[in-house]
Amino acid sequence: MEGMTEKEMKTVKMSTIYELRLLFAQGDKEQYTKKEIVELLDKIATAKEQK
């Protein structure tokens, strides 16, 4: 995130939180294990690296 403005960094953070929200909201499960949450976070991080 080098060279980004504060506003751009906030936008990235908020979009990541929204992506997580969508993953949980669209999922079939009502409860997630710690391992499952970490896997979802890994998916988002990996997808962002590929952009």
QUIWO-V643007 format. One line per field, one symbol per residue. burial: # if it has 9 or more other C-alpha atoms within 8 Angstrom, else .. A space follows every 50 residues. Layout:
burial->???
This chain:
burial->........#......#..##..#.............#..##..#...... .
